[in-house]
Amino acid sequence: MKMYIGGKWVEGSSSGRISKYSPVDGKLMYSFKGASKDDVKAAIGAAESAFDGWSRKTSAERSKLLYRAKELIERDRAALEHILASENGKIPIEAKEEVDGTIDQIQYYAEFARKITGDIVEGESPSRKIMQYLVPRGVVAAITPWNFPAAMVARKLAPALLTGNTVVLKPSSDTPGSAEWIVKKFERAGVPKGVLNMVAGKGSEIGDAIVSDRRVSLVTMTGSTSTGQRIMEKASSNMAKLVLELGGKAPFMVWKDADIGNAMRTLLWAKYWNAGQSCIAAERLYVHEDIYDSFVKRFAAITKRLRLGNPRNADMGPLINSGALANLKETISEAIEGGGKLLAGEERPNMPQAYSSGYYIRPAVITGAGQKSRLFQEEVFGPAIGALSVSSKEELFEKANDSRYGLASYLFTKDLALAQEASERIRFGELYINMPGPEASQGYHTGFRMTGQAGEGSVHGIREYLKLKNVYVEYDSGRTSIPTVRKNLA
């Protein structure tokens, strides 16, 4: 694992080494020297120096680079799938889906080459115009998470590069391998020196140096709310634009008239996709009282049958590291101690010896925990969910909105009036009605409250990487309006 700075692969210059352990079997995969603050400064300096040349290229020229990188990723996709499976612990179908998403993100943004337009606005006279240009912001710091380490890299690199910005990428120290692999594909595709840089290391050591540097114009980050708050604090010193996708606490709502089979299949995906380690994961289950008992019991019974262990035939993979495993155990224990009942799940599954040291846990379904419990209020980020019954739509909306987060939500009903009302009253950036996620490239991925600021995806996401610049033009100098006293002096 090396850093990519100014078109060269160099070893990090931090004093210590970072060790990466396999989520599947707990064994050491590799270790590397992370980036130091000096490495960060060098990477930002390289990006700043490369900005003028890159921003002056046409969108069509920059788009060709994205297409070449996409083709290289697509051609060698099996290697990326292997990295995701080993480094992140994804089961094969999830690794495949993430690579699909990675390719789709790059292609989607590449297609916008000739679709980014400004405006010409009338002035105060027929010969006066205001030309509004969309221009790149400058150096972009892209901080990506470990749960979707390839797709999130693509979702930040592609729009930033297409719009003429230069980038300093900082992947999670838990999953730097997939980011390194993707950067090498962009290098092979011909990205100019300094346009794309990568520094890998612990956020606690180099994060502040990245986001507080006066040369950084935009910080885009996907991660925890606490990290986002830290970035807001540090980035305020240079007034950088922020695109932050932070925590989620998605309510999964099942009304009494729902297609139960569809709701059940979607809940299994929404809760256990990537072992529940997703910002849009179903975290709270609300079911109408008429069907509550039967639905929850059926879901718990299916949950008990999920296979863990050998990734080749498992239904769910492990958690990312030992810390995530410990946190989830604590959340489950606290819910049970607070009066919750465990319908499915146990602290440690009975695993084959080869995977006994991996970060696995049986998925948990818990009833009886209160709306104000940690299980219902704090992001779980793992395969555990609490269930509550509701008796009216008012209770449904009230409990669903009772969260400091506001990213994704799910509703299952055949009642069109209820669906329409929910679309207006559920205060979440995304509402999936009778269907699963994840978000589409052409959708605007955003949230309310503590979920963050701005968003990604669609034309709205592209515009986050652009700044509106106004140019005032007077074509008839005789019409120029200047205060009389100064005009006479001239």
C-alpha positions as CSV (number, residue, x, y, z in Angstrom):
1,M,0.0,0.0,0.0
2,K,1.5,3.3,-1.1
3,M,0.5,6.9,-1.5
4,Y,-0.2,8.5,-4.9
5,I,1.1,12.0,-5.0
6,G,1.9,14.2,-8.0
7,G,1.7,11.2,-10.3
8,K,4.1,9.0,-8.3
9,W,3.6,6.1,-5.9
10,V,5.5,6.7,-2.7
11,E,5.6,5.1,0.7
12,G,3.9,7.0,3.5
13,S,6.1,8.9,5.9
14,S,4.3,8.4,9.1
15,S,6.2,7.0,12.1
16,G,4.0,4.0,12.7
17,R,2.4,1.2,10.6
18,I,-1.2,0.4,10.1
19,S,-2.3,-3.2,10.2
20,K,-5.2,-4.6,8.3
21,Y,-6.9,-7.8,9.6
22,S,-9.3,-9.9,7.6
23,P,-12.9,-9.6,8.7
24,V,-13.5,-13.2,7.6
25,D,-10.9,-15.0,9.6
26,G,-9.2,-12.3,11.8
27,K,-5.8,-12.9,10.3
28,L,-3.3,-10.1,9.4
29,M,-3.7,-9.3,5.7
30,Y,-1.0,-6.6,5.4
31,S,0.5,-3.6,7.1
32,F,1.7,-0.3,5.6
33,K,3.1,3.1,6.6
34,G,0.4,5.6,6.5
35,A,0.5,9.2,5.2
36,S,1.9,11.9,7.4
37,K,0.8,15.6,7.5
38,D,3.8,16.3,5.2
39,D,2.4,13.8,2.7
40,V,-1.0,15.5,2.9
41,K,0.6,18.9,2.2
42,A,2.4,17.5,-0.8
43,A,-0.7,15.9,-2.2
44,I,-2.7,19.1,-1.8
45,G,0.1,21.1,-3.4
46,A,0.2,18.7,-6.3
47,A,-3.6,19.1,-6.8
48,E,-3.4,22.8,-6.6
49,S,-0.6,23.0,-9.2
50,A,-2.5,20.7,-11.6
51,F,-5.8,22.6,-11.2
52,D,-5.3,25.3,-13.9
53,G,-4.4,22.9,-16.6
54,W,-7.1,20.4,-15.8
55,S,-9.9,23.0,-15.3
56,R,-9.1,24.5,-18.7
57,K,-9.8,21.2,-20.5
58,T,-13.2,20.8,-21.9
59,S,-15.8,18.6,-20.2
60,A,-15.7,16.3,-23.3
61,E,-11.9,15.8,-22.8
62,R,-12.3,15.0,-19.1
63,S,-15.2,12.7,-19.9
64,K,-13.0,10.6,-22.1
65,L,-10.7,9.9,-19.1
66,L,-13.7,8.7,-17.1
67,Y,-14.8,6.4,-19.9
68,R,-11.3,4.9,-20.2
69,A,-11.1,4.3,-16.5
70,K,-14.5,2.7,-16.5
71,E,-13.5,0.4,-19.3
72,L,-10.3,-0.7,-17.5
73,I,-12.3,-1.4,-14.3
74,E,-14.9,-3.3,-16.2
75,R,-12.3,-5.4,-18.0
76,D,-10.6,-6.4,-14.8
77,R,-13.6,-6.4,-12.5
78,A,-13.0,-9.9,-11.0
79,A,-9.9,-8.5,-9.3
80,L,-11.8,-5.7,-7.6
81,E,-14.5,-8.2,-6.5
82,H,-11.8,-10.3,-4.9
83,I,-10.4,-7.3,-3.0
84,L,-13.9,-6.3,-1.7
85,A,-14.5,-9.9,-0.6
86,S,-11.2,-10.2,1.2
87,E,-10.7,-6.7,2.6
88,N,-14.3,-5.9,3.4
89,G,-15.8,-9.3,4.0
90,K,-18.5,-9.0,1.4
91,I,-20.2,-12.2,0.1
92,P,-19.8,-12.7,-3.7
93,I,-23.1,-11.3,-4.8
94,E,-22.5,-8.1,-2.7
95,A,-19.0,-7.7,-4.1
96,K,-20.4,-8.1,-7.7
97,E,-23.2,-5.6,-7.0
98,E,-20.7,-3.0,-5.6
99,V,-18.5,-3.3,-8.7
100,D,-21.6,-2.9,-10.8
101,G,-22.4,0.3,-8.9
102,T,-18.8,1.5,-9.2
103,I,-18.9,1.1,-13.0
104,D,-22.4,2.7,-13.2
105,Q,-21.3,5.7,-11.2
106,I,-18.4,6.5,-13.4
107,Q,-20.4,6.0,-16.6
108,Y,-23.3,8.1,-15.3
109,Y,-21.1,11.1,-14.6
110,A,-19.1,10.7,-17.8
111,E,-22.3,11.1,-19.8
112,F,-22.8,14.6,-18.4
113,A,-19.9,16.0,-20.4
114,R,-22.2,18.2,-22.6
115,K,-25.1,18.7,-20.2
116,I,-23.6,21.2,-17.7
117,T,-25.0,24.6,-18.7
118,G,-25.2,28.1,-17.2
119,D,-27.5,31.0,-17.9
120,I,-27.6,34.4,-19.6
121,V,-29.8,36.8,-17.7
122,E,-31.1,40.1,-18.9
123,G,-29.6,43.3,-17.4
124,E,-31.2,46.7,-16.8
125,S,-30.8,47.6,-20.5
126,P,-31.1,45.7,-23.8
127,S,-27.4,45.7,-24.2
128,R,-26.5,44.6,-20.7
129,K,-26.3,40.9,-19.9
130,I,-25.3,38.8,-16.9
131,M,-23.6,35.6,-17.9
132,Q,-23.7,32.9,-15.2
133,Y,-21.0,30.3,-15.6
134,L,-20.6,27.0,-13.7
135,V,-16.9,26.7,-12.9
136,P,-15.0,24.1,-10.9
137,R,-14.3,24.9,-7.2
138,G,-10.7,23.9,-7.1
139,V,-9.0,21.2,-4.9
140,V,-11.5,18.6,-3.6
141,A,-10.8,16.5,-0.6
142,A,-12.7,13.2,-0.9
143,I,-12.9,11.1,2.3
144,T,-14.5,7.7,1.7
145,P,-15.8,5.0,4.1
146,W,-15.1,1.3,4.5
147,N,-18.5,-0.1,4.0
148,F,-18.7,0.6,0.2
149,P,-15.0,1.3,-0.4
150,A,-15.1,1.1,-4.2
151,A,-18.5,2.6,-5.0
152,M,-18.0,5.6,-2.8
153,V,-14.6,6.3,-4.3
154,A,-16.3,6.3,-7.8
155,R,-19.2,8.5,-6.6
156,K,-16.8,11.2,-5.4
157,L,-14.0,11.0,-8.0
158,A,-16.2,10.9,-11.1
159,P,-18.2,14.2,-10.6
160,A,-15.2,16.0,-9.1
161,L,-13.0,15.2,-12.1
162,L,-15.6,15.6,-14.8
163,T,-16.3,19.2,-13.6
164,G,-12.7,20.2,-13.7
165,N,-11.7,19.9,-10.0
166,T,-8.5,18.1,-8.8
167,V,-8.7,15.6,-6.0
168,V,-7.0,14.4,-2.9
169,L,-8.6,11.1,-2.0
170,K,-8.4,9.7,1.6
171,P,-9.9,6.2,1.8
172,S,-10.7,4.5,5.1
173,S,-7.6,2.8,6.7
174,D,-9.8,-0.3,7.0
175,T,-10.2,-0.7,3.3
176,P,-7.5,1.2,1.4
177,G,-6.9,-1.6,-1.1
178,S,-9.9,-1.1,-3.3
179,A,-9.2,2.7,-3.5
180,E,-5.6,2.0,-4.5
181,W,-6.7,-0.4,-7.2
182,I,-9.2,2.2,-8.7
183,V,-6.6,5.0,-8.6
184,K,-4.2,2.7,-10.6
185,K,-6.9,2.3,-13.2
186,F,-7.3,6.1,-13.5
187,E,-3.5,6.4,-13.7
188,R,-3.5,3.8,-16.5
189,A,-6.3,5.7,-18.2
190,G,-4.1,8.8,-18.4
191,V,-5.0,11.1,-15.6
192,P,-2.5,13.9,-15.6
193,K,0.0,14.2,-12.8
194,G,-1.4,15.9,-9.7
195,V,-5.0,15.8,-10.9
196,L,-5.7,12.8,-8.7
197,N,-3.8,12.0,-5.5
198,M,-4.3,9.5,-2.7
199,V,-3.2,9.5,0.9
200,A,-4.1,6.6,3.1
201,G,-3.9,6.7,6.9
202,K,-5.8,7.1,10.1
203,G,-8.2,10.0,10.1
204,S,-7.2,10.9,13.6
205,E,-3.7,11.6,12.4
206,I,-4.2,13.3,9.0
207,G,-7.9,14.2,8.8
208,D,-7.5,17.7,10.3
209,A,-4.6,18.5,8.0
210,I,-6.7,17.6,4.9
211,V,-9.9,19.5,5.7
212,S,-8.3,22.6,7.3
213,D,-5.9,23.4,4.5
214,R,-6.7,26.7,2.9
215,R,-6.1,25.3,-0.5
216,V,-9.0,22.8,-0.2
217,S,-12.2,24.3,-1.7
218,L,-14.6,21.4,-1.1
219,V,-14.7,18.5,1.3
220,T,-16.9,15.5,0.4
221,M,-17.1,12.9,3.0
222,T,-19.2,9.8,3.8
223,G,-19.0,8.5,7.3
224,S,-20.1,9.0,10.9
225,T,-22.0,12.1,12.2
226,S,-19.2,12.7,14.8
227,T,-16.6,12.7,12.1
228,G,-18.8,15.1,10.0
229,Q,-19.1,17.5,12.9
230,R,-15.3,17.5,13.4
231,I,-14.9,18.2,9.7
232,M,-17.4,21.1,9.9
233,E,-15.4,22.6,12.7
234,K,-12.0,22.3,11.1
235,A,-13.1,23.2,7.5
236,S,-14.7,26.4,8.8
237,S,-11.2,28.0,9.0
238,N,-11.0,28.1,5.2
239,M,-14.8,28.2,4.5
240,A,-14.6,25.1,2.3
241,K,-17.8,23.8,0.8
242,L,-19.1,20.6,2.5
243,V,-20.8,17.6,1.0
244,L,-21.4,15.3,4.0
245,E,-23.4,12.0,4.1
246,L,-23.4,11.0,7.7
247,G,-25.5,8.7,9.9
248,G,-28.8,7.0,9.1
249,K,-31.6,5.4,11.1
250,A,-34.0,4.2,8.5
251,P,-37.6,3.3,9.6
252,F,-39.0,0.2,7.8
253,M,-42.8,0.6,7.9
254,V,-45.3,-2.2,7.1
255,W,-49.0,-1.3,6.9
256,K,-51.8,-3.8,7.4
257,D,-52.6,-4.1,3.7
258,A,-49.0,-4.6,2.5
259,D,-47.8,-7.3,0.2
260,I,-46.2,-9.4,2.9
261,G,-43.9,-11.4,0.7
262,N,-42.5,-8.2,-1.0
263,A,-42.1,-6.5,2.4
264,M,-40.4,-9.6,3.9
265,R,-37.9,-10.0,1.0
266,T,-37.1,-6.3,1.0
267,L,-36.6,-6.2,4.8
268,L,-34.1,-9.1,4.5
269,W,-32.2,-7.1,2.0
270,A,-32.5,-3.8,3.8
271,K,-31.4,-5.1,7.1
272,Y,-28.7,-7.7,6.2
273,W,-27.2,-6.3,3.0
274,N,-23.5,-5.8,3.8
275,A,-24.2,-7.2,7.3
276,G,-26.3,-4.2,8.1
277,Q,-23.3,-1.9,7.6
278,S,-25.1,0.6,5.4
279,C,-26.3,4.2,5.9
280,I,-29.7,3.2,4.3
281,A,-30.0,-0.1,6.3
282,A,-33.4,-0.7,7.9
283,E,-32.8,0.1,11.6
284,R,-36.3,0.3,13.0
285,L,-39.2,-1.9,12.2
286,Y,-42.7,-0.5,12.6
287,V,-45.6,-2.9,11.7
288,H,-49.3,-2.3,12.0
289,E,-50.8,-4.1,15.1
290,D,-53.1,-6.3,13.0
291,I,-50.2,-8.1,11.4
292,Y,-47.4,-7.3,13.9
293,D,-47.1,-10.7,15.6
294,S,-47.2,-12.9,12.5
295,F,-44.8,-10.6,10.5
296,V,-42.2,-10.3,13.2
297,K,-42.2,-14.0,14.0
298,R,-41.9,-14.9,10.4
299,F,-39.0,-12.5,10.0
300,A,-37.2,-13.8,13.0
301,A,-37.6,-17.4,11.8
302,I,-36.0,-16.5,8.4
303,T,-33.3,-14.6,10.2
304,K,-32.4,-17.7,12.2
305,R,-31.8,-19.6,8.9
306,L,-29.3,-17.2,7.5
307,R,-25.9,-18.9,6.8
308,L,-22.7,-17.4,8.1
309,G,-19.1,-18.5,7.5
310,N,-17.6,-19.5,4.2
311,P,-18.2,-16.4,2.0
312,R,-18.8,-18.6,-1.1
313,N,-22.1,-19.9,0.2
314,A,-23.0,-17.5,3.1
315,D,-26.1,-15.3,3.2
316,M,-24.3,-12.6,5.2
317,G,-20.7,-11.6,5.8
318,P,-18.9,-10.5,8.9
319,L,-18.6,-7.0,10.5
320,I,-15.6,-4.9,9.4
321,N,-13.5,-5.2,12.6
322,S,-13.3,-6.2,16.2
323,G,-14.5,-2.7,17.4
324,A,-17.7,-2.9,15.3
325,L,-18.4,-6.4,16.7
326,A,-17.9,-5.2,20.3
327,N,-20.2,-2.2,19.7
328,L,-23.0,-4.3,18.3
329,K,-22.8,-6.8,21.2
330,E,-23.1,-3.9,23.6
331,T,-26.1,-2.5,21.8
332,I,-27.9,-5.8,21.8
333,S,-27.1,-6.5,25.5
334,E,-28.3,-3.0,26.5
335,A,-31.6,-3.5,24.7
336,I,-32.2,-6.9,26.4
337,E,-31.3,-5.5,29.8
338,G,-33.7,-2.7,29.2
339,G,-36.6,-5.1,28.7
340,G,-36.2,-6.2,25.1
341,K,-36.8,-9.8,24.0
342,L,-34.4,-11.5,21.6
343,L,-36.5,-13.4,19.0
344,A,-33.4,-14.2,16.9
345,G,-29.7,-13.9,17.4
346,E,-26.9,-14.8,19.8
347,E,-23.7,-13.1,20.7
348,R,-21.4,-15.6,19.0
349,P,-22.4,-18.0,16.2
350,N,-21.2,-21.6,16.0
351,M,-18.7,-21.2,13.2
352,P,-16.4,-23.6,11.3
353,Q,-12.8,-23.4,12.7
354,A,-11.5,-21.6,9.7
355,Y,-13.8,-18.6,10.4
356,S,-14.0,-18.8,14.2
357,S,-11.7,-15.7,14.6
358,G,-13.7,-13.7,12.0
359,Y,-15.9,-10.8,13.1
360,Y,-19.2,-12.6,12.8
361,I,-22.4,-12.3,14.8
362,R,-25.8,-13.9,14.5
363,P,-28.3,-11.3,13.2
364,A,-30.7,-10.1,16.0
365,V,-34.4,-9.4,16.0
366,I,-35.5,-7.7,19.2
367,T,-39.0,-6.8,20.4
368,G,-40.0,-4.9,23.6
369,A,-37.3,-2.3,23.5
370,G,-38.8,1.2,23.8
371,Q,-38.9,4.0,21.2
372,K,-36.4,6.0,23.3
373,S,-33.9,3.1,23.7
374,R,-30.5,3.2,22.1
375,L,-31.7,0.5,19.7
376,F,-34.2,2.9,18.2
377,Q,-32.4,6.1,18.6
378,E,-28.7,5.5,17.8
379,E,-27.3,4.1,14.5
380,V,-26.7,0.3,15.0
381,F,-24.7,-0.2,11.8
382,G,-24.9,-4.0,12.0
383,P,-27.4,-6.9,11.7
384,A,-29.7,-6.0,14.6
385,I,-33.2,-4.5,14.5
386,G,-35.9,-3.5,17.0
387,A,-39.6,-4.0,16.2
388,L,-42.6,-2.1,17.5
389,S,-46.3,-2.2,16.6
390,V,-48.3,0.9,15.5
391,S,-52.1,1.3,15.5
392,S,-52.6,4.4,13.4
393,K,-50.9,6.4,10.6
394,E,-50.4,9.3,13.1
395,E,-48.4,7.0,15.4
396,L,-46.5,5.6,12.4
397,F,-45.4,9.0,11.2
398,E,-44.6,10.2,14.7
399,K,-42.4,7.3,15.5
400,A,-40.7,7.2,12.1
401,N,-39.8,10.9,12.3
402,D,-38.6,10.5,15.9
403,S,-34.9,10.4,15.0
404,R,-32.0,12.8,14.8
405,Y,-31.1,11.3,11.5
406,G,-33.0,11.5,8.2
407,L,-31.5,9.6,5.3
408,A,-33.5,6.6,4.0
409,S,-37.0,5.2,4.9
410,Y,-39.2,2.4,3.6
411,L,-43.0,2.0,3.4
412,F,-45.0,-1.0,2.3
413,T,-48.7,-0.4,1.6
414,K,-51.3,-0.7,-1.2
415,D,-53.0,2.4,0.1
416,L,-52.1,5.1,-2.4
417,A,-53.5,7.9,-0.2
418,L,-51.2,6.7,2.7
419,A,-48.2,6.4,0.3
420,Q,-48.8,10.0,-0.9
421,E,-49.2,11.3,2.6
422,A,-46.1,9.6,3.7
423,S,-44.1,11.1,0.9
424,E,-45.1,14.5,2.2
425,R,-44.8,13.9,6.0
426,I,-41.9,11.4,6.4
427,R,-38.9,13.8,6.8
428,F,-36.2,11.7,5.2
429,G,-34.2,12.4,2.1
430,E,-35.3,9.1,0.5
431,L,-38.5,7.1,0.8
432,Y,-38.7,3.7,-0.9
433,I,-42.3,2.7,-1.4
434,N,-42.9,-1.0,-1.9
435,M,-39.3,-1.5,-3.1
436,P,-35.7,-1.9,-1.9
437,G,-32.8,0.5,-2.4
438,P,-30.1,1.3,-2.9
439,E,-30.2,4.9,-4.3
440,A,-29.8,5.3,-8.0
441,S,-27.0,7.3,-9.7
442,Q,-29.7,9.6,-11.1
443,G,-31.3,10.1,-7.7
444,Y,-30.1,12.8,-5.3
445,H,-28.8,11.1,-2.2
446,T,-29.4,13.5,0.7
447,G,-30.9,13.6,4.1
448,F,-32.4,15.7,6.9
449,R,-31.2,16.7,10.4
450,M,-27.9,15.1,11.5
451,T,-27.5,13.0,8.3
452,G,-25.4,15.8,6.8
453,Q,-25.3,18.5,4.3
454,A,-25.8,18.8,0.5
455,G,-25.9,15.4,-1.4
456,E,-24.6,13.2,-4.1
457,G,-26.0,11.8,-7.4
458,S,-28.1,13.4,-10.2
459,V,-27.5,16.8,-11.7
460,H,-28.0,18.3,-8.3
461,G,-25.0,16.3,-7.0
462,I,-22.9,17.4,-9.9
463,R,-23.7,21.0,-9.2
464,E,-22.2,20.6,-5.7
465,Y,-18.8,20.4,-7.3
466,L,-19.4,23.6,-9.3
467,K,-19.5,27.3,-8.4
468,L,-21.8,29.8,-10.1
469,K,-19.7,32.7,-11.4
470,N,-21.4,35.9,-12.7
471,V,-19.9,38.0,-15.5
472,Y,-21.6,41.4,-16.1
473,V,-21.3,42.7,-19.7
474,E,-22.4,46.0,-21.3
475,Y,-22.3,45.8,-25.1
476,D,-23.0,49.5,-25.6
477,S,-20.6,51.6,-23.6
478,G,-22.7,54.7,-24.2
479,R,-25.4,53.2,-22.0
480,T,-23.0,52.7,-19.0
481,S,-24.7,54.1,-15.9
482,I,-22.3,55.9,-13.6
483,P,-23.2,58.4,-10.9
484,T,-23.2,61.9,-12.5
485,V,-20.6,63.5,-10.3
486,R,-18.0,60.7,-11.1
487,K,-19.0,60.6,-14.8
488,N,-18.2,64.3,-15.1
489,L,-14.9,63.8,-13.4
490,A,-14.0,61.1,-16.0
